Amino acid sequence: MVKGVRNGEFLFEQIYQYVLRKIEQKEWNEHQKLPSIRQLAKEMNVHRLTVHKAYQLLKKNEVIYVKDKIGYYVQSNGTKQTENLENPIVSSYVQKNHLSEIHQVPVTYNFSQALIDPNLLPNHFLSDYVKKVFDLYPKVLSSYSTVQGDLELRASLTKYFINQYKKHIDATELLITSGSQQAIHIIAEAFVKAKDTILLERPSYSPAIDIFIEKGAKIISVDIHSNGYDLDQVEYLMKHYKPRLFYLNPTFHNPTGYTVPNSQRKQLVELAEKYRCLLVEDDVYHDIYFVGKPPPPIYTYDTVGTVIYVRSFCKYISPGLRIAAIICHSSLLQSLMIIKSLTDYGSPLLNQKIFLHYFSSKRMQQHLEKLRIAISIRKEIMEEELSVTNWQWTSPNGGLNLWVQLPQHISNEKLLTKCFEHSISFVPGQICDPLKQQTSWIRLSYSYINEHQLRDGLKSFVEVVKSLEE
């Protein structure tokens, strides 16, 4: 894991990502010989040991192979998934993120879905509001929304944010999107082009990693810890690499559950302003807290238009509505609206109206209070069942996930295969890692299955891991 800026780790990451992009973008093809270590070190102006370290990791991940005394070559798609990497979902991540494929495997004990048990959501209340919406807006299915989003909804969210954070926001500074993932995609399309440098947390939200890789961005990782970031590291990277943006998930972080302390949030904005780097703040779990409210969003410290704030609501109200909002300076919003218009010309109006009338109701707050208690209980059940092991994790104060470190010798690939056989799913750590390492870490979500299933599934999961240890 990267610890600082003086040990050459960032150069090693850059070489690794540089070679990986060349292969993914078909600039270097199957069985093509790679530049020698000496040649690439000279081209990249780094020490040969740095290139050697990157090549060795690429070889370990079966992206490249070596011919004795001849050199390194690009692995073929047909052979790189054979000997050591037994599960194709994980092993093929050297080219793609297959998180969605893991979700598609039907299992009884689903620890991979960072969603809330549908039985905990306000299904009956929502059905009442659907009827009200049709009474209030009889032509709602006959109309498009505007590209920017329903004005009534944007005005309601504006009022909510002003009341919550005492920061002036205008409805013209909001863009409604079909979920936070679409928001990230729109931001990447608008502000990132091939070969732009960006910063990503390590670990990070895996679909975001995929989106930025697909854009051809040069990714540099920033370690996130239980106490936040090393701001000296962040400043070094911003100063020396001039990143286009820093994508971060600072509140009940996915997958770790960490929350960046309030003391760092203002400093991050100051660094971003100083080095002209956009901060893309993804805030999905802000309202899912167990102990106390989290710090205000980083966006609340922004005064000059440095932060693009993505706030999602759908997970704890109705995932099917797919409602999220981008909040940013109007100069940035115009570019985002152009991309949004090319994507779907506006999120469905019916979804926005249903969400509007439920979100602004008293029932919404009552629902959230009960939901926090229910999810907190499930987190405690997971930690209780895992307490019989010697595994490591930091107990989160909110969110839906536990980031767990297993014994080093346990293979995630073998474990995932074995778990599928026992109708169990989880998210391997390398899927959440821009460097595709962290093979001893896994993400377990405690929110999707009921309390009884949680206990049974976790007991089975622990037994599966023990069987591999033996």
Buried (B, 14 or more C-beta within 10 A) or exposed (E): EBEEBEEBBBBBBBBBBBBBBBBBEEEBEBEEEBBBBEEBBEEBEBEBEBBBBBBBBBBEBBBBBEEEEEBBBBBEEEEBBEEEBBBEBBBBBBBBBBBEBBBEBEBEBBBBBBBBBEEBBBEEBBEBBBEEBBEEBEEBEEEEBBBBBBEBBBBBBBEBBEEEEEBEBEBEBBBBBBBBBBBBBBBBBBBBEEEBBBBBBBBBBBBBBBBBBBBBBBBBBBBBEBEBBBBEBBBBBBEEBEBBBBBBBBBBBBBBBBBBBEEBBBBBBBBBBEBEBBBBBBBBBBBBBBEEEBBBBBBBBBEEBBBBBBBBBBBBBBBEBBBBBBBBBEEBBEBBBBBBEEBBEBBBBBBBBBBBBBBBBEBBEEBBEEBBEBBBBBBBBBBEBBEEBEBEBBEBBBBBBBBBBBEEEBBBBBBBBBBBEBBBBBBBBBBBBBBBBBBBBBBBBBBBBEBEBBBBBBEBBBEBBEEBEE
